[in-house]
Amino acid sequence: MTTDSPRWFKSSYSADGGQCVEIAHNLVHSLGLVPVRDSKLPAGPTLAVSAAAFAAFVDSVKPALV
């Protein structure tokens, strides 16, 4: 993807044994992308979405988290 290594982060809303995703927000500034992966399959595939699309997604689910 790039010479920058993703630094993966799992939400504090995630349960220990749950259905979780991780993101690597450290690539937003250099690439404009947010990599997303399944926390149960860290060596598996990664989906890269634009920072704008990820921000829109987060904004759309915030009311459900409150």
C-alpha positions in Angstrom: 0.0 0.0 0.0 2.7 2.4 1.0 6.0 2.6 3.0 3.9 3.9 5.9 2.9 1.1 8.2 -0.7 1.1 9.4 -1.1 1.5 13.2 -4.2 -0.4 13.9 -6.8 0.8 16.4 -9.9 -0.9 17.8 -12.8 1.2 19.1 -13.4 1.3 22.8 -17.0 0.4 22.0 -15.8 -3.1 20.9 -16.3 -6.0 23.1 -13.5 -8.5 23.7 -15.1 -11.4 21.9 -17.2 -9.5 19.5 -17.6 -8.7 15.8 -15.0 -6.0 15.6 -13.2 -4.0 13.0 -9.9 -2.1 13.3 -8.9 1.1 11.5 -5.5 2.7 10.9 -6.1 6.4 11.0 -2.4 7.3 10.8 -2.6 7.1 7.0 -5.2 9.8 6.5 -2.7 12.6 6.3 -0.2 10.9 4.0 -2.7 9.0 1.7 -6.1 10.4 2.4 -7.2 6.8 3.2 -8.5 4.9 6.2 -7.6 1.2 6.1 -10.2 -1.1 7.7 -9.8 -4.8 8.6 -11.5 -7.5 10.6 -9.9 -7.7 14.0 -10.3 -11.5 14.1 -8.3 -11.8 10.8 -5.4 -9.4 11.1 -3.5 -11.0 8.3 -6.6 -11.0 6.1 -7.7 -8.5 3.5 -7.8 -4.8 4.2 -10.4 -2.4 2.8 -9.2 1.2 2.2 -11.8 3.9 2.1 -11.4 7.6 1.5 -11.1 9.8 4.6 -14.2 11.7 3.5 -16.3 8.5 3.1 -15.1 7.2 6.5 -16.0 10.5 8.2 -19.5 10.4 6.6 -19.9 6.8 7.8 -18.9 7.7 11.4 -21.2 10.7 11.4 -24.1 8.6 10.3 -23.7 6.0 13.1 -22.9 8.4 15.9 -26.6 9.0 16.9 -27.0 5.2 17.3 -24.0 5.1 19.7 -25.4 7.7 22.1 
